[in-house]
């Protein structure tokens, strides 16, 4: 063991080298775009936040956004970066206007780091500022200047345009998912009435703020009209649906705080107090908040976030001289929600019945909860269904984003994954045959059915999704009819009883190759017919072709390629809060004739397709 420690051991990294060496400090995890919190969306958000700050200060009414392939362009129509500071803003750490609290009193970006991270992590980064008839443009590659244009005369409107292409060396074979991008952009408009975002030629705007957000994310109307409460630095929208769980959208200064924070905790607490006071009954908090769909937006001076990605608020106070976040939200909700319910007696009646119904269901299953919990604990002592990992998910610690559980069926498939997995971050849960179709059943079945009870215990989501032990819940089934059926049964279970898992982007489908094409020099794994045809063409005459019929046929050595750094995960995306109810009713309900007609009709379509075409 060497004990040398001298001046030569001390290293000083340039700003761009440090960002590329430790990207997690600046953008959280890297990822390939399959998860809504992957780094490529954080890069986009950092540029959008700067554009939005200009709008919030009263400069520019629109922002143009385009994504063509992997190239992102964002153009605002604000004041434009002072032309002599364009280079510094894009490439000098801790440089920005937001240190001047008078100019950016309630800003999103605060520390002068974000856009530098975008620059350092992009193969191409071009920044162009237009101001009072002149334009300054600079191009970078991985943070280094490759082109610095002199000032040029321009007839364009004032503003700043940024174009960047994330670095494939950092993000791998990444791709942007349009649903994630649209959701991000829509959130900006919900929080900023009058803002227009043109995304790939489509106009996005909102006139009713958070009411539009809830309506956009619900396929059916709530149990009662959306309660909309607004103050100088706070806006809240509330309703209840018919699903399990709690669904929240929280924001600080226009930033979507997907992991909540002090403001969301304060709202959940304030809601319970206000409801208890209004009805003069000591309701259980879970009964009040069950099936709630709500959005909360606050504006805070000099907010403190718990990470550079700004997904969780840590501020205790509304500002240096303001009240505490907790007291401010509690006072607002108590007064305005109480006033609203007194003025809207029909809504108050519906809300009361919803709370009482939740209370009845909770008490109905409480008698079997303890027995089921004890059974799960006893089985877990010698549970062969779960092969756990060492690192578990903690939403407060970005290092644990890789924590994953694979849910698979059968000893051979689970055995292959278990032998090839990373014991640090990847766990395996083995199903015994096909799980129960739980559509239309109450949550009581979760405790009575051993398979579901053990799965719930493994995920640790009985009390709250906030206890979730794995960031990625991956369904790993064979690519055949039986595998698809098991996949659908598991999705039914999650969507029926734990929809928050899907809403918050935790559930994925593991993509595994259908074919292996190889010759003596090279082996390629192909995930679809198109890749198979290309591999055959590239590898020359008469390569060996293997069709994988199931996960159990793939050796552990080969499986390590598919669940390692090149893992392909397909996210399960819920576009609307409760749209899945119609989906489940059709595919998993008792409408057998309609479903049978659908299958027959689609089989006919497939038979009529030309050879080589896919439905």
Rosetta blueprint (number, residue, H / E / L):
1 X L
2 X L
3 X L
4 X L
5 X L
6 X L
7 X H
8 X H
9 X H
10 X L
11 X L
12 X L
13 X L
14 X L
15 X H
16 X H
17 X H
18 X H
19 X H
20 X H
21 X H
22 X L
23 X L
24 X H
25 X H
26 X H
27 X H
28 X L
29 X L
30 X L
31 X L
32 X L
33 X L
34 X L
35 X L
36 X L
37 X L
38 X L
39 X H
40 X H
41 X H
42 X H
43 X H
44 X H
45 X H
46 X H
47 X H
48 X H
49 X H
50 X H
51 X H
52 X H
53 X H
54 X H
55 X H
56 X H
57 X L
58 X L
59 X L
60 X L
61 X L
62 X E
63 X E
64 X E
65 X E
66 X E
67 X E
68 X E
69 X L
70 X L
71 X E
72 X E
73 X E
74 X E
75 X E
76 X E
77 X L
78 X L
79 X L
80 X L
81 X L
82 X L
83 X H
84 X H
85 X H
86 X H
87 X H
88 X H
89 X H
90 X H
91 X H
92 X L
93 X L
94 X L
95 X L
96 X L
97 X L
98 X L
99 X L
100 X L
101 X L
102 X L
103 X L
104 X L
105 X L
106 X L
107 X L
108 X L
109 X L
110 X L
111 X L
112 X L
113 X L
114 X H
115 X H
116 X H
117 X H
118 X H
119 X H
120 X H
121 X L
122 X E
123 X E
124 X E
125 X E
126 X E
127 X E
128 X E
129 X E
130 X E
131 X E
132 X L
133 X L
134 X E
135 X E
136 X E
137 X E
138 X E
139 X E
140 X E
141 X E
142 X L
143 X L
144 X E
145 X E
146 X E
147 X E
148 X E
149 X L
150 X L
151 X L
152 X E
153 X E
154 X L
155 X L
156 X L
157 X L
158 X L
159 X E
160 X E
161 X E
162 X E
163 X E
164 X E
165 X E
166 X E
167 X L
168 X H
169 X H
170 X H
171 X H
172 X L
173 X L
174 X L
175 X L
176 X L
177 X L
178 X H
179 X H
180 X H
181 X H
182 X H
183 X H
184 X H
185 X H
186 X H
187 X H
188 X H
189 X H
190 X H
191 X L
192 X L
193 X L
194 X L
195 X L
196 X E
197 X E
198 X E
199 X E
200 X L
201 X L
202 X E
203 X E
204 X E
205 X L
206 X L
207 X L
208 X L
209 X L
210 X H
211 X H
212 X H
213 X H
214 X H
215 X H
216 X H
217 X L
218 X L
219 X L
220 X L
221 X L
222 X L
223 X L
224 X L
225 X L
226 X L
227 X E
228 X E
229 X E
230 X E
231 X L
232 X L
233 X L
234 X E
235 X E
236 X E
237 X E
238 X E
239 X E
240 X E
241 X L
242 X L
243 X L
244 X L
245 X L
246 X L
247 X E
248 X E
249 X E
250 X E
251 X E
252 X E
253 X L
254 X L
255 X E
256 X E
257 X L
258 X L
259 X L
260 X L
261 X E
262 X H
263 X H
264 X H
265 X H
266 X H
267 X H
268 X H
269 X H
270 X H
271 X H
272 X H
273 X H
274 X H
275 X H
276 X H
277 X H
278 X H
279 X H
280 X L
281 X L
282 X L
283 X L
284 X L
285 X H
286 X H
287 X H
288 X H
289 X H
290 X L
291 X L
292 X E
293 X E
294 X E
295 X E
296 X E
297 X E
298 X E
299 X L
300 X L
301 X L
302 X L
303 X L
304 X L
305 X E
306 X L
307 X L
308 X L
309 X L
310 X L
311 X L
312 X L
313 X E
314 X L
315 X L
316 X L
317 X E
318 X L
319 X L
320 X L
321 X L
322 X L
323 X L
324 X E
325 X H
326 X H
327 X H
328 X H
329 X H
330 X H
331 X H
332 X H
333 X H
334 X H
335 X H
336 X H
337 X H
338 X H
339 X H
340 X H
341 X H
342 X H
343 X H
344 X L
345 X H
346 X H
347 X H
348 X H
349 X H
350 X H
351 X H
352 X H
353 X H
354 X H
355 X H
356 X H
357 X H
358 X H
359 X H
360 X H
361 X H
362 X H
363 X H
364 X H
365 X H
366 X H
367 X H
368 X H
369 X H
370 X H
371 X H
372 X H
373 X H
374 X H
375 X H
376 X H
377 X H
378 X H
379 X H
380 X H
381 X L
382 X L
383 X L
384 X L
385 X L
386 X E
387 X E
388 X L
389 X L
390 X L
391 X L
392 X L
393 X L
394 X L
395 X L
396 X L
397 X L
398 X H
399 X H
400 X H
401 X L
402 X L
403 X L
404 X E
405 X E
406 X E
407 X E
408 X E
409 X E
410 X L
411 X H
412 X H
413 X H
414 X H
415 X H
416 X H
417 X H
418 X H
419 X H
420 X H
421 X L
422 X L
423 X L
424 X L
425 X L
426 X E
427 X E
428 X E
429 X E
430 X E
431 X E
432 X L
433 X L
434 X L
435 X L
436 X L
437 X L
438 X L
439 X L
440 X L
441 X L
442 X L
443 X L
444 X H
445 X H
446 X H
447 X H
448 X H
449 X L
450 X H
451 X H
452 X H
453 X H
454 X H
455 X H
456 X H
457 X H
458 X H
459 X H
460 X L
461 X L
462 X L
463 X L
464 X L
465 X H
466 X H
467 X H
468 X L
469 X L
470 X L
471 X L
472 X E
473 X E
474 X E
475 X E
476 X E
477 X L
478 X L
479 X L
480 X L
481 X H
482 X H
483 X H
484 X H
485 X H
486 X H
487 X H
488 X H
489 X H
490 X H
491 X H
492 X H
493 X H
494 X H
495 X H
496 X H
497 X H
498 X L
499 X H
500 X H
501 X H
502 X H
503 X H
504 X L
505 X L
506 X L
507 X E
508 X E
509 X E
510 X E
511 X E
512 X L
513 X L
514 X L
515 X E
516 X E
517 X E
518 X E
519 X L
520 X L
521 X L
522 X L
523 X E
524 X E
525 X E
526 X E
527 X L
528 X L
529 X H
530 X H
531 X H
532 X H
533 X H
534 X H
535 X H
536 X H
537 X H
538 X H
539 X H
540 X L
541 X L
542 X L
543 X L
544 X E
545 X E
546 X E
547 X E
548 X L
549 X L
550 X L
551 X H
552 X H
553 X H
554 X L
555 X L
556 X H
557 X H
558 X H
559 X H
560 X H
561 X H
562 X H
563 X L
564 X L
565 X L
566 X L
567 X L
568 X E
569 X E
570 X E
571 X E
572 X L
573 X L
574 X L
575 X L
576 X L
577 X L
578 X L
579 X L
580 X H
581 X H
582 X H
583 X H
584 X H
585 X H
586 X H
587 X H
588 X H
589 X L
590 X L
591 X L
592 X H
593 X H
594 X H
595 X H
596 X H
597 X H
598 X H
599 X H
600 X H
601 X H
602 X H
603 X H
604 X H
605 X H
606 X H
607 X H
608 X H
609 X L
610 X L
611 X L
612 X L
613 X L
614 X L
615 X L
